């Protein structure tokens, strides 16, 4: 018998796990002893939050960036152990290295089970009021200012042509820079939603046409928290 690969969503911020995660997801995370994780320190804190009494030293973790991590994961599964994949935040496989291990499991004909939990992409889209029928997720936009400006202008043109919502993320220290770039390169009639700390303490969601954003709105976007940015048109 081979094991099963479980995709375990992490919290998006500070929140009691039982208020965000279904009991089934928590139960699987509590019983599994082998994990593939994006960052071991973050994964340990998450598992400890689920089960404060759990002995973390008894858990085997494979960091995604370890050499031969894929092979180690497959070896545990073929030995009959269930393996959990944990991202630093949200759902594995979304803007993190988790997809590599999922693809490897499929190729090896090993069962993959995605578990229910928070996804900033879906929560942000739900809360934005924008087109949920057509969307594109771009991960991180280019870090260089000129390339980022060109990317934003291109996204704005796509919105005008198709109405599809354009979604991307950014690290906190670049939040101010990305907002300035949006103001300089996106039409004022385009809708902008910025969502932070979704399903967590201090949740902030601002969704307005760009020309309706005030100075106070821009100041509300924290430079300490990761942000999800959505550009588009409001649904009819």
N, CA, C and O of each residue as an XYZ file, in Angstrom:
944
protein
N       0.839     -1.196      0.000
C       0.000      0.000      0.000
C       0.877      1.251      0.000
O       1.849      1.344      0.749
N       0.523      2.191     -0.836
C       1.239      3.467     -0.843
C       0.419      4.492     -0.059
O      -0.776      4.308      0.172
N       1.089      5.577      0.346
C       0.402      6.623      1.083
C      -0.354      7.559      0.159
O      -0.388      7.368     -1.056
N      -0.955      8.565      0.753
C      -1.719      9.580      0.038
C      -1.081     10.939      0.278
O      -0.624     11.225      1.385
N      -1.047     11.773     -0.743
C      -0.527     13.132     -0.602
C      -1.690     14.067     -0.295
O      -2.600     14.220     -1.109
N      -1.660     14.692      0.881
C      -2.713     15.617      1.306
C      -2.213     17.062      1.187
O      -1.118     17.390      1.645
N      -3.024     17.908      0.573
C      -2.694     19.324      0.427
C      -3.415     20.080      1.526
O      -4.640     20.201      1.512
N      -2.640     20.592      2.485
C      -3.196     21.157      3.721
C      -3.071     22.680      3.695
O      -1.956     23.197      3.763
N      -4.178     23.409      3.598
C      -4.105     24.874      3.598
C      -3.659     25.405      4.962
O      -4.105     24.933      6.007
N      -2.771     26.392      4.923
C      -2.315     27.078      6.125
C      -3.192     28.298      6.375
O      -3.961     28.704      5.503
N      -3.078     28.880      7.557
C      -3.787     30.120      7.852
C      -3.185     31.262      7.040
O      -2.031     31.188      6.620
N      -3.964     32.312      6.820
C      -3.488     33.482      6.086
C      -2.963     34.571      7.011
O      -2.394     35.562      6.555
N      -3.157     34.381      8.306
C      -2.721     35.363      9.293
C      -3.071     34.855     10.678
O      -3.307     33.662     10.869
N      -3.102     35.749     11.630
C      -3.378     35.367     13.014
C      -4.875     35.135     13.207
O      -5.683     36.052     13.058
N      -5.227     33.900     13.538
C      -6.632     33.533     13.773
C      -6.673     32.174     14.447
O      -5.808     31.339     14.182
N      -7.652     31.924     15.312
C      -7.798     30.577     15.872
C      -8.076     29.584     14.740
O      -9.021     29.787     13.979
N      -7.285     28.523     14.608
C      -7.464     27.589     13.489
C      -8.887     27.076     13.327
O      -9.362     26.919     12.202
N      -9.582     26.811     14.445
C     -10.925     26.239     14.360
C     -11.942     27.198     13.754
O     -13.014     26.763     13.334
N     -11.630     28.498     13.698
C     -12.554     29.457     13.090
C     -12.346     29.582     11.586
O     -13.159     30.198     10.896
N     -11.266     29.003     11.075
C     -10.925     29.149      9.652
C     -10.896     27.803      8.935
O     -11.303     27.710      7.777
N     -10.418     26.763      9.613
C     -10.232     25.459      8.982
C     -11.314     24.467      9.405
O     -11.685     24.428     10.578
N     -11.824     23.665      8.468
C     -12.779     22.613      8.835
C     -12.110     21.569      9.723
O     -10.892     21.397      9.678
N     -12.903     20.881     10.522
C     -12.365     19.877     11.433
C     -11.661     18.759     10.676
O     -10.674     18.210     11.164
N     -12.153     18.418      9.497
C     -11.515     17.349      8.704
C     -10.090     17.731      8.330
O      -9.185     16.902      8.420
N      -9.880     18.973      7.914
C      -8.541     19.436      7.556
C      -7.629     19.402      8.776
O      -6.488     18.945      8.696
N      -8.138     19.890      9.907
C      -7.347     19.890     11.137
C      -6.995     18.466     11.548
O      -5.866     18.197     11.958
N      -7.955     17.556     11.441
C      -7.727     16.162     11.848
C      -6.621     15.514     11.023
O      -5.771     14.813     11.571
N      -6.623     15.741      9.717
C      -5.570     15.178      8.876
C      -4.212     15.772      9.246
O      -3.221     15.047      9.338
N      -4.164     17.074      9.455
C      -2.900     17.726      9.806
C      -2.368     17.217     11.138
O      -1.156     17.125     11.334
N      -3.272     16.887     12.050
C      -2.863     16.413     13.376
C      -2.325     14.978     13.343
O      -1.454     14.625     14.139
N      -2.839     14.153     12.431
C      -2.430     12.740     12.446
C      -1.217     12.455     11.561
O      -0.467     11.515     11.825
N      -1.018     13.264     10.508
C       0.081     13.015      9.575
C       1.417     13.323     10.251
O       1.533     14.288     11.007
N       2.420     12.494      9.971
C       3.738     12.655     10.603
C       4.829     13.058      9.611
O       5.952     13.369     10.009
N       4.498     13.053      8.324
C       5.491     13.407      7.302
C       4.940     14.562      6.466
O       3.804     14.513      5.995
N       5.750     15.591      6.288
C       5.295     16.786      5.592
C       6.354     17.303      4.619
O       7.558     17.205      4.858
N       5.855     17.858      3.514
C       6.666     18.693      2.625
C       6.231     20.125      2.889
O       5.043     20.431      2.794
N       7.172     21.014      3.221
C       6.791     22.356      3.658
C       7.597     23.417      2.914
O       8.726     23.185      2.482
N       6.979     24.583      2.782
C       7.680     25.695      2.143
C       8.780     26.226      3.060
O       9.917     26.407      2.625
N       8.445     26.475      4.331
C       9.416     26.947      5.322
C       9.187     26.173      6.612
O       8.119     26.296      7.212
N      10.162     25.374      7.061
C       9.957     24.551      8.255
C       9.515     25.335      9.487
O       8.624     24.882     10.206
N      10.106     26.486      9.748
C       9.747     27.267     10.939
C       8.272     27.651     10.917
O       7.587     27.551     11.935
N       7.778     28.092      9.755
C       6.373     28.482      9.619
C       5.466     27.263      9.779
O       4.427     27.341     10.434
N       5.855     26.151      9.186
C       5.046     24.929      9.284
C       4.981     24.424     10.725
O       3.924     23.990     11.183
N       6.093     24.478     11.432
C       6.089     24.039     12.839
C       5.134     24.890     13.676
O       4.388     24.372     14.507
N       5.170     26.209     13.443
C       4.275     27.097     14.197
C       2.812     26.786     13.886
O       1.966     26.815     14.780
N       2.514     26.491     12.626
C       1.140     26.155     12.231
C       0.690     24.868     12.903
O      -0.403     24.820     13.468
N       1.511     23.823     12.853
C       1.138     22.539     13.443
C       1.011     22.645     14.960
O       0.163     21.989     15.565
N       1.856     23.471     15.572
C       1.769     23.685     17.018
C       0.488     24.427     17.380
O      -0.105     24.166     18.427
N       0.055     25.359     16.516
C      -1.200     26.070     16.759
C      -2.392     25.118     16.685
O      -3.376     25.291     17.404
N      -2.298     24.112     15.811
C      -3.375     23.125     15.700
C      -3.406     22.210     16.916
O      -4.478     21.869     17.416
N      -2.220     21.812     17.393
C      -2.121     20.868     18.515
C      -0.997     21.314     19.443
O       0.140     20.870     19.285
N      -1.289     22.177     20.401
C      -0.245     22.680     21.307
C       0.511     21.574     22.042
O       1.670     21.753     22.416
N      -0.151     20.425     22.249
C       0.479     19.338     22.995
C       1.361     18.456     22.112
O       2.062     17.581     22.621
N       1.336     18.671     20.818
C       2.077     17.803     19.901
C       3.586     18.009     20.049
O       4.053     19.136     20.218
N       4.338     16.917     19.984
C       5.800     16.978     20.051
C       6.326     17.178     18.630
O       6.318     16.250     17.822
N       6.775     18.378     18.337
C       7.185     18.714     16.973
C       8.399     17.893     16.540
O       8.577     17.627     15.352
N       9.234     17.491     17.503
C      10.421     16.702     17.165
C      10.062     15.345     16.568
O      10.891     14.717     15.909
N       8.826     14.890     16.797
C       8.388     13.599     16.255
C       7.920     13.699     14.801
O       7.615     12.684     14.176
N       7.864     14.918     14.264
C       7.379     15.140     12.906
C       8.562     15.201     11.944
O       9.577     15.833     12.236
N       8.426     14.550     10.813
C       9.473     14.582      9.784
C       9.089     15.613      8.726
O       8.016     15.526      8.129
N       9.963     16.582      8.496
C       9.682     17.640      7.514
C      10.732     17.648      6.406
O      11.931     17.514      6.651
N      10.244     17.808      5.197
C      11.106     17.984      4.028
C      10.872     19.394      3.505
O       9.755     19.715      3.099
N      11.883     20.235      3.503
C      11.741     21.582      2.953
C      11.713     21.504      1.428
O      12.477     20.753      0.823
N      10.836     22.278      0.822
C      10.663     22.235     -0.639
C      11.971     22.497     -1.395
O      12.192     21.957     -2.479
N      12.833     23.333     -0.805
C      14.064     23.707     -1.517
C      15.232     22.776     -1.223
O      16.342     23.008     -1.701
N      14.993     21.715     -0.437
C      16.059     20.747     -0.175
C      16.419     19.993     -1.448
O      15.566     19.748     -2.301
N      17.685     19.631     -1.563
C      18.084     18.775     -2.675
C      17.392     17.420     -2.530
O      17.342     16.855     -1.438
N      16.871     16.916     -3.620
C      16.171     15.629     -3.646
C      14.880     15.632     -2.827
O      14.419     14.572     -2.405
N      14.292     16.802     -2.597
C      13.043     16.877     -1.832
C      11.941     16.071     -2.512
O      11.183     15.360     -1.853
N      11.858     16.189     -3.833
C      10.837     15.448     -4.575
C      11.009     13.946     -4.372
O      10.036     13.231     -4.133
N      12.237     13.476     -4.466
C      12.509     12.053     -4.317
C      12.211     11.581     -2.891
O      11.693     10.481     -2.693
N      12.541     12.420     -1.896
C      12.253     12.060     -0.501
C      10.744     11.936     -0.271
O      10.279     11.023      0.411
N      10.000     12.865     -0.849
C       8.549     12.833     -0.710
C       7.974     11.552     -1.305
O       7.161     10.878     -0.673
N       8.397     11.219     -2.519
C       7.902     10.008     -3.169
C       8.299      8.751     -2.390
O       7.533      7.790     -2.319
N       9.497      8.766     -1.808
C       9.947      7.606     -1.037
C       9.048      7.371      0.169
O       8.678      6.232      0.454
N       8.690      8.452      0.888
C       7.803      8.304      2.051
C       6.446      7.751      1.614
O       5.885      6.875      2.271
N       5.931      8.263      0.513
C       4.634      7.814      0.018
C       4.676      6.337     -0.380
O       3.751      5.584     -0.078
N       5.750      5.927     -1.058
C       5.867      4.530     -1.490
C       6.090      3.576     -0.324
O       5.812      2.381     -0.424
N       6.598      4.118      0.788
C       6.765      3.320      2.004
C       5.441      3.147      2.753
O       5.371      2.413      3.739
N       4.392      3.827      2.281
C       3.075      3.680      2.886
C       2.670      4.798      3.815
O       1.604      4.740      4.427
N       3.515      5.831      3.931
C       3.185      6.962      4.796
C       2.377      8.009      4.039
O       2.676      8.317      2.885
N       1.358      8.554      4.689
C       0.686      9.734      4.147
C       1.604     10.936      4.329
O       2.312     11.043      5.331
N       1.585     11.836      3.353
C       2.425     13.033      3.394
C       1.538     14.260      3.211
O       0.676     14.288      2.333
N       1.754     15.271      4.045
C       1.025     16.527      3.911
C       1.907     17.603      3.302
O       3.095     17.690      3.615
N       1.331     18.418      2.439
C       2.044     19.551      1.852
C       1.500     20.829      2.481
O       0.293     21.071      2.463
N       2.396     21.646      3.037
C       1.985     22.870      3.728
C       2.717     24.069      3.145
O       3.947     24.095      3.103
N       1.963     25.053      2.699
C       2.513     26.318      2.225
C       2.724     27.248      3.415
O       2.252     26.968      4.517
N       3.427     28.347      3.194
C       3.594     29.343      4.264
C       2.281     30.028      4.603
O       2.078     30.449      5.741
N       1.389     30.144      3.627
C       0.084     30.776      3.843
C      -0.873     30.300      2.762
O      -0.507     30.212      1.590
N      -2.096     29.995      3.162
C      -3.103     29.617      2.173
C      -2.903     28.222      1.616
O      -2.374     27.332      2.283
N      -3.340     28.053      0.377
C      -3.409     26.728     -0.237
C      -2.115     26.334     -0.936
O      -1.551     27.134     -1.682
N      -1.633     25.108     -0.707
C      -0.436     24.635     -1.409
C      -0.653     24.628     -2.927
O      -1.753     24.359     -3.410
N       0.404     24.925     -3.652
C       0.322     24.941     -5.107
C      -0.062     26.278     -5.692
O      -0.023     26.457     -6.910
N      -0.439     27.231     -4.836
C      -0.798     28.568     -5.296
C       0.348     29.521     -4.957
O       0.503     29.917     -3.802
N       1.147     29.887     -5.951
C       2.277     30.802     -5.770
C       3.285     30.271     -4.752
O       3.868     31.037     -3.985
N       3.484     28.953     -4.754
C       4.513     28.348     -3.915
C       5.024     27.095     -4.631
O       4.503     26.749     -5.692
N       6.027     26.407     -4.083
C       6.610     25.261     -4.800
C       5.797     23.973     -4.721
O       6.232     22.951     -5.252
N       4.639     23.987     -4.081
C       3.893     22.760     -3.843
C       3.493     21.979     -5.083
O       3.384     20.754     -5.035
N       3.273     22.670     -6.189
C       2.796     21.989     -7.399
C       3.769     20.929     -7.899
O       3.349     19.945     -8.508
N       5.053     21.114     -7.652
C       6.061     20.137     -8.088
C       5.787     18.770     -7.471
O       5.908     17.745     -8.142
N       5.421     18.758     -6.198
C       5.197     17.502     -5.483
C       3.861     16.881     -5.866
O       3.723     15.659     -5.900
N       2.887     17.724     -6.150
C       1.592     17.224     -6.616
C       1.751     16.561     -7.981
O       1.219     15.476     -8.215
N       2.482     17.213     -8.878
C       2.707     16.645    -10.212
C       3.456     15.318    -10.112
O       3.143     14.367    -10.828
N       4.444     15.259     -9.224
C       5.216     14.027     -9.054
C       4.326     12.894     -8.552
O       4.460     11.755     -8.999
N       3.424     13.198     -7.631
C       2.506     12.173     -7.113
C       1.586     11.657     -8.217
O       1.358     10.453     -8.329
N       1.062     12.567     -9.026
C       0.198     12.140    -10.133
C       0.959     11.239    -11.098
O       0.441     10.214    -11.542
N       2.189     11.626    -11.420
C       2.995     10.831    -12.355
C       3.296      9.448    -11.802
O       3.440      8.486    -12.555
N       3.389      9.355    -10.473
C       3.660      8.069     -9.824
C       2.383      7.306     -9.505
O       2.421      6.263     -8.852
N       1.233      7.837     -9.976
C      -0.072      7.213     -9.743
C      -0.399      7.092     -8.245
O      -0.964      6.099     -7.787
N      -0.022      8.137     -7.508
C      -0.301      8.213     -6.074
C      -1.468      9.168     -5.861
O      -1.529     10.227     -6.487
N      -2.381      8.803     -4.993
C      -3.579      9.598     -4.757
C      -3.236     10.959     -4.151
O      -2.407     11.059     -3.247
N      -3.886     11.998     -4.663
C      -3.722     13.371     -4.178
C      -5.072     13.855     -3.652
O      -6.087     13.734     -4.338
N      -5.085     14.404     -2.432
C      -6.330     14.886     -1.825
C      -6.173     16.349     -1.419
O      -5.426     16.645     -0.486
N      -6.863     17.273     -2.098
C      -6.844     18.672     -1.673
C      -7.844     18.882     -0.543
O      -9.002     18.478     -0.652
N      -7.403     19.509      0.534
C      -8.272     19.750      1.680
C      -8.782     21.186      1.674
O      -8.149     22.083      1.116
N      -9.920     21.384      2.297
C     -10.576     22.694      2.310
C      -9.875     23.641      3.281
O      -9.505     23.255      4.390
N      -9.700     24.891      2.842
C      -9.093     25.908      3.701
C      -9.024     27.243      2.978
O      -9.475     27.355      1.838
N      -8.466     28.251      3.625
C      -8.491     29.602      3.055
C      -7.570     29.774      1.853
O      -6.442     29.281      1.837
N      -8.071     30.480      0.855
C      -7.290     30.872     -0.320
C      -7.453     32.372     -0.496
O      -8.566     32.853     -0.712
N      -6.359     33.116     -0.407
C      -6.465     34.569     -0.546
C      -7.010     34.945     -1.916
O      -7.740     35.928     -2.048
N      -6.658     34.164     -2.941
C      -7.137     34.455     -4.295
C      -8.656     34.412     -4.355
O      -9.283     35.343     -4.860
N      -9.252     33.343     -3.846
C     -10.705     33.202     -3.915
C     -11.412     34.154     -2.954
O     -12.424     34.756     -3.312
N     -10.887     34.291     -1.740
C     -11.508     35.198     -0.775
C     -11.461     36.636     -1.271
O     -12.439     37.374     -1.148
N     -10.322     37.031     -1.831
C     -10.192     38.388     -2.354
C     -11.128     38.638     -3.521
O     -11.737     39.704     -3.620
N     -11.242     37.652     -4.410
C     -12.146     37.798     -5.549
C     -13.593     37.898     -5.080
O     -14.357     38.722     -5.584
N     -13.965     37.068     -4.129
C     -15.322     37.114     -3.583
C     -15.646     38.482     -3.001
O     -16.754     38.992     -3.164
N     -14.667     39.069     -2.322
C     -14.890     40.331     -1.618
C     -14.710     41.564     -2.496
O     -15.012     42.679     -2.069
N     -14.221     41.374     -3.717
C     -13.896     42.527     -4.566
C     -15.100     43.111     -5.285
O     -15.128     44.309     -5.564
N     -16.093     42.288     -5.590
C     -17.216     42.738     -6.416
C     -16.904     42.733     -7.895
O     -17.690     43.238     -8.696
N     -15.755     42.163     -8.275
C     -15.336     42.157     -9.682
C     -15.763     40.873    -10.377
O     -16.314     39.961     -9.761
N     -15.496     40.829    -11.672
C     -15.862     39.714    -12.531
C     -15.235     38.412    -12.033
O     -14.012     38.273    -12.043
N     -16.058     37.460    -11.597
C     -15.565     36.164    -11.155
C     -15.686     35.083    -12.209
O     -15.326     33.933    -11.961
N     -16.188     35.438    -13.385
C     -16.330     34.478    -14.487
C     -15.037     34.351    -15.290
O     -14.727     33.291    -15.834
N     -14.294     35.449    -15.353
C     -13.038     35.466    -16.107
C     -11.978     36.137    -15.244
O     -12.161     37.267    -14.792
N     -10.886     35.449    -15.022
C      -9.816     36.037    -14.226
C      -8.479     35.412    -14.584
O      -8.411     34.318    -15.143
N      -7.421     36.133    -14.247
C      -6.063     35.634    -14.454
C      -5.236     35.991    -13.226
O      -5.290     37.118    -12.736
N      -4.465     35.013    -12.732
C      -3.601     35.235    -11.590
C      -2.161     35.282    -12.082
O      -1.700     34.358    -12.752
N      -1.452     36.356    -11.751
C      -0.115     36.593    -12.296
C       1.007     36.400    -11.284
O       2.172     36.624    -11.612
N       0.675     35.984    -10.045
C       1.735     35.862     -9.048
C       2.307     37.234     -8.735
O       1.567     38.165     -8.417
N       3.632     37.357     -8.825
C       4.286     38.637     -8.584
C       4.562     39.356     -9.907
O       5.006     38.731    -10.870
N       4.305     40.648     -9.956
C       4.667     41.451    -11.118
C       6.172     41.717    -11.087
O       6.808     41.525    -10.051
N       6.752     42.159    -12.211
C       8.201     42.424    -12.231
C       8.617     43.416    -11.151
O       7.879     44.348    -10.831
N       9.814     43.204    -10.591
C      10.321     44.083     -9.531
C      10.865     45.394    -10.089
O      10.804     46.425     -9.421
N      11.401     45.359    -11.319
C      11.965     46.577    -11.909
C      10.843     47.530    -12.306
O       9.833     47.117    -12.875
N      11.036     48.815    -11.997
C       9.972     49.808    -12.166
C       9.450     49.882    -13.593
O       8.237     49.923    -13.799
N      10.345     49.900    -14.588
C       9.892     50.044    -15.975
C       9.135     48.808    -16.452
O       8.145     48.918    -17.176
N       9.605     47.633    -16.042
C       8.929     46.399    -16.430
C       7.577     46.279    -15.731
O       6.604     45.804    -16.316
N       7.529     46.711    -14.483
C       6.276     46.685    -13.724
C       5.249     47.626    -14.350
O       4.075     47.276    -14.468
N       5.692     48.827    -14.755
C       4.797     49.788    -15.397
C       4.233     49.209    -16.687
O       3.039     49.335    -16.959
N       5.092     48.574    -17.482
C       4.639     47.974    -18.739
C       3.629     46.858    -18.483
O       2.650     46.716    -19.216
N       3.877     46.064    -17.430
C       2.960     44.972    -17.094
C       1.594     45.516    -16.696
O       0.568     44.979    -17.111
N       1.575     46.580    -15.894
C       0.297     47.159    -15.448
C      -0.481     47.757    -16.619
O      -1.702     47.619    -16.689
N       0.217     48.414    -17.530
C      -0.457     48.965    -18.707
C      -1.060     47.842    -19.548
O      -2.161     47.977    -20.081
N      -0.337     46.744    -19.661
C      -0.847     45.601    -20.418
C      -2.089     45.007    -19.746
O      -3.062     44.677    -20.423
N      -2.056     44.870    -18.407
C      -3.213     44.338    -17.690
C      -4.423     45.247    -17.851
O      -5.549     44.773    -17.999
N      -4.185     46.558    -17.821
C      -5.290     47.507    -17.973
C      -5.938     47.368    -19.348
O      -7.159     47.464    -19.469
N      -5.134     47.145    -20.379
C      -5.674     46.957    -21.723
C      -6.466     45.658    -21.826
O      -7.497     45.601    -22.497
N      -5.976     44.613    -21.153
C      -6.705     43.335    -21.156
C      -8.072     43.509    -20.509
O      -9.069     42.978    -20.998
N      -8.117     44.259    -19.398
C      -9.391     44.508    -18.715
C     -10.360     45.231    -19.640
O     -11.538     44.879    -19.709
N      -9.870     46.235    -20.347
C     -10.725     47.006    -21.265
C     -11.259     46.133    -22.394
O     -12.395     46.312    -22.834
N     -10.443     45.184    -22.870
C     -10.844     44.344    -23.994
C     -11.737     43.183    -23.572
O     -12.667     42.821    -24.292
N     -11.459     42.599    -22.408
C     -12.132     41.356    -22.036
C     -12.997     41.463    -20.779
O     -13.921     40.671    -20.599
N     -12.709     42.428    -19.915
C     -13.420     42.522    -18.641
C     -12.920     41.534    -17.603
O     -13.461     41.472    -16.499
N     -11.883     40.752    -17.944
C     -11.371     39.736    -17.033
C     -10.629     40.381    -15.858
O      -9.847     41.313    -16.050
N     -10.871     39.895    -14.668
C     -10.201     40.394    -13.474
C      -8.739     39.934    -13.466
O      -8.447     38.768    -13.734
N      -7.830     40.856    -13.156
C      -6.402     40.575    -13.127
C      -5.923     40.620    -11.673
O      -6.114     41.618    -10.978
N      -5.304     39.536    -11.228
C      -4.956     39.393     -9.810
C      -3.458     39.158     -9.669
O      -2.866     38.414    -10.451
N      -2.845     39.794     -8.671
C      -1.429     39.561     -8.384
C      -1.171     39.831     -6.911
O      -2.010     40.399     -6.212
N      -0.006     39.419     -6.454
C       0.370     39.580     -5.054
C       1.681     40.360     -4.976
O       2.371     40.552     -5.977
N       2.007     40.803     -3.761
C       3.256     41.531     -3.574
C       3.734     41.354     -2.145
O       2.934     41.139     -1.234
N       5.042     41.444     -1.956
C       5.615     41.406     -0.620
C       5.379     42.757      0.045
O       5.319     43.779     -0.638
N       5.244     42.775      1.375
C       4.841     44.012      2.059
C       5.705     45.231      1.759
O       5.173     46.328      1.585
N       7.020     45.069      1.694
C       7.871     46.251      1.528
C       7.710     46.912      0.161
O       8.188     48.026     -0.050
N       7.038     46.227     -0.770
C       6.796     46.821     -2.080
C       5.367     47.325     -2.243
O       5.006     47.803     -3.318
N       4.550     47.229     -1.203
C       3.150     47.644     -1.334
C       3.015     49.090     -1.783
O       2.232     49.391     -2.684
N       3.772     49.985     -1.163
C       3.682     51.404     -1.524
C       4.105     51.623     -2.968
O       3.479     52.399     -3.689
N       5.166     50.941     -3.393
C       5.667     51.107     -4.759
C       4.657     50.599     -5.783
O       4.466     51.218     -6.830
N       4.008     49.467     -5.480
C       3.043     48.934     -6.444
C       1.821     49.823     -6.537
O       1.245     49.970     -7.615
N       1.411     50.422     -5.421
C       0.273     51.339     -5.452
C       0.587     52.574     -6.282
O      -0.249     53.031     -7.062
N       1.781     53.112     -6.119
C       2.179     54.274     -6.927
C       2.221     53.912     -8.406
O       1.822     54.701     -9.261
N       2.711     52.704     -8.697
C       2.764     52.261    -10.090
C       1.361     52.088    -10.664
O       1.128     52.408    -11.830
N       0.438     51.592     -9.870
C      -0.949     51.443    -10.324
C      -1.548     52.817    -10.621
O      -2.195     53.011    -11.650
N      -1.332     53.751     -9.728
C      -1.874     55.109     -9.924
C      -1.326     55.747    -11.191
O      -2.026     56.510    -11.857
N      -0.082     55.439    -11.526
C       0.569     56.071    -12.676
C       0.272     55.378    -14.006
O       0.411     55.991    -15.065
N      -0.135     54.108    -13.960
C      -0.211     53.337    -15.207
C      -1.552     52.664    -15.483
O      -1.710     51.993    -16.502
N      -2.524     52.840    -14.576
C      -3.838     52.204    -14.744
C      -4.906     53.289    -14.832
O      -4.838     54.297    -14.129
N      -5.875     53.079    -15.687
C      -6.952     54.056    -15.883
C      -7.738     54.280    -14.602
O      -7.962     53.354    -13.823
N      -8.153     55.528    -14.395
C      -8.909     55.866    -13.191
C     -10.243     55.170    -13.101
O     -10.781     55.005    -12.006
N     -10.794     54.755    -14.236
C     -12.095     54.064    -14.222
C     -11.975     52.575    -13.906
O     -12.981     51.911    -13.654
N     -10.750     52.050    -13.920
C     -10.533     50.641    -13.581
C     -10.704     50.451    -12.081
O     -10.272     51.293    -11.293
N     -11.324     49.363    -11.687
C     -11.530     49.069    -10.265
C     -10.265     48.469     -9.668
O      -9.592     47.649    -10.292
N      -9.957     48.893     -8.452
C      -8.818     48.355     -7.706
C      -9.294     47.846     -6.351
O      -9.955     48.566     -5.603
N      -8.956     46.615     -6.049
C      -9.218     46.049     -4.720
C      -7.887     45.618     -4.110
O      -7.084     44.945     -4.757
N      -7.669     46.009     -2.877
C      -6.499     45.549     -2.119
C      -7.014     44.837     -0.880
O      -7.791     45.402     -0.110
N      -6.582     43.595     -0.686
C      -7.043     42.787      0.442
C      -5.847     42.308      1.251
O      -4.881     41.786      0.694
N      -5.914     42.489      2.568
C      -4.848     42.064      3.468
C      -5.439     41.340      4.675
O      -6.549     41.641      5.114
N      -4.682     40.386      5.201
C      -5.084     39.640      6.401
C      -6.474     39.013      6.261
O      -7.280     39.058      7.190
N      -6.739     38.443      5.116
C      -8.032     37.809      4.887
C      -8.248     36.653      5.856
O      -7.331     35.877      6.122
N      -9.461     36.545      6.379
C      -9.835     35.503      7.339
C      -8.925     35.505      8.562
O      -8.667     34.460      9.158
N      -8.439     36.702      8.930
C      -7.514     36.830     10.048
C      -7.816     38.105     10.820
O      -8.651     38.914     10.416
N      -7.121     38.266     11.936
C      -7.253     39.506     12.696
C      -6.758     40.679     11.846
O      -5.771     40.550     11.121
N      -7.443     41.819     11.936
C      -7.027     43.000     11.186
C      -7.300     42.914      9.698
O      -6.598     43.538      8.903
N      -8.318     42.142      9.307
C      -8.663     42.026      7.888
C      -9.004     43.395      7.305
O      -9.773     44.158      7.889
N      -8.414     43.697      6.133
C      -8.678     44.964      5.443
C      -8.982     44.681      3.980
O      -8.205     44.011      3.300
N     -10.099     45.184      3.499
C     -10.482     45.034      2.089
C     -10.991     46.386      1.606
O     -11.969     46.910      2.140
N     -10.332     46.948      0.602
C     -10.766     48.208      0.000
C     -10.988     47.940     -1.486
O     -10.071     47.487     -2.172
N     -12.171     48.208     -1.985
C     -12.487     47.934     -3.383
C     -13.293     49.098     -3.956
O     -14.459     49.289     -3.611
N     -12.657     49.869     -4.833
C     -13.282     51.041     -5.457
C     -12.666     51.256     -6.830
O     -11.602     50.721     -7.143
N     -13.359     52.057     -7.649
C     -12.708     52.528     -8.867
C     -11.472     53.318     -8.459
O     -11.480     54.009     -7.440
N     -10.418     53.218     -9.247
C      -9.152     53.831     -8.862
C      -9.305     55.324     -8.599
O      -8.698     55.855     -7.669
N     -10.108     56.003     -9.409
C     -10.259     57.447     -9.206
C     -11.098     57.785     -7.971
O     -11.228     58.956     -7.615
N     -11.675     56.753     -7.307
C     -12.428     56.986     -6.074
C     -11.591     56.699     -4.829
O     -12.019     56.974     -3.708
N     -10.398     56.147     -5.034
C      -9.508     55.903     -3.897
C      -9.017     57.248     -3.351
O      -8.553     58.101     -4.107
N      -9.125     57.426     -2.040
C      -8.674     58.662     -1.404
C      -7.273     58.473     -0.825
O      -6.762     57.355     -0.768
N      -6.665     59.565     -0.402
C      -5.359     59.478      0.251
C      -5.451     58.611      1.498
O      -4.531     57.853      1.807
N      -6.571     58.728      2.215
C      -6.760     57.916      3.418
C      -6.843     56.433      3.080
O      -6.352     55.599      3.840
N      -7.464     56.091      1.939
C      -7.540     54.692      1.518
C      -6.146     54.135      1.271
O      -5.820     53.037      1.722
N      -5.323     54.895      0.554
C      -3.970     54.427      0.265
C      -3.166     54.252      1.550
O      -2.363     53.325      1.661
N      -3.378     55.132      2.512
C      -2.661     55.036      3.784
C      -3.093     53.817      4.597
O      -2.337     53.332      5.439
N      -4.297     53.324      4.351
C      -4.797     52.146      5.083
C      -4.107     50.859      4.648
O      -4.159     49.861      5.367
N      -3.466     50.865      3.493
C      -2.776     49.667      3.013
C      -1.471     49.524      3.797
O      -0.573     50.357      3.677
N      -1.377     48.490      4.579
C      -0.237     48.298      5.465
C       1.016     47.895      4.698
O       0.963     47.111      3.751
N       2.142     48.451      5.132
C       3.440     48.065      4.575
C       4.049     46.907      5.347
O       5.191     46.525      5.093
N       3.296     46.342      6.292
C       3.791     45.239      7.104
C       3.165     43.902      6.735
O       3.648     42.850      7.154
N       2.085     43.942      5.948
C       1.352     42.715      5.639
C       1.342     42.447      4.136
O       1.227     43.383      3.345
N       1.461     41.169      3.730
C       1.308     40.829      2.307
C      -0.057     41.295      1.805
O      -1.024     41.358      2.563
N      -0.116     41.614      0.532
C      -1.370     42.124     -0.035
C      -1.722     41.379     -1.319
O      -0.850     40.941     -2.070
N      -3.023     41.251     -1.542
C      -3.558     40.742     -2.794
C      -4.141     41.929     -3.539
O      -4.927     42.691     -2.976
N      -3.763     42.091     -4.800
C      -4.235     43.201     -5.621
C      -5.102     42.650     -6.744
O      -4.732     41.692     -7.422
N      -6.271     43.278     -6.929
C      -7.163     42.883     -8.022
C      -7.515     44.121     -8.828
O      -7.888     45.149     -8.263
N      -7.397     44.026    -10.136
C      -7.791     45.073    -11.072
C      -8.880     44.518    -11.974
O      -8.797     43.375    -12.424
N      -9.906     45.326    -12.240
C     -10.970     44.831    -13.104
C     -12.125     45.786    -13.223
O     -11.970     47.001    -13.101
N     -13.281     45.219    -13.463
C     -14.518     45.999    -13.537
C     -15.507     45.389    -12.564
O     -15.482     44.180    -12.333
N     -16.368     46.198    -11.996
C     -17.329     45.681    -11.048
C     -18.416     44.903    -11.773
O     -18.842     45.278    -12.865
N     -18.861     43.806    -11.148
C     -19.875     42.942    -11.752
C     -21.196     43.663    -11.900
O     -21.488     44.621    -11.185
N     -21.975     43.191    -12.829
C     -23.291     43.801    -13.085
C     -24.373     42.958    -12.438
O     -25.554     43.292    -12.532
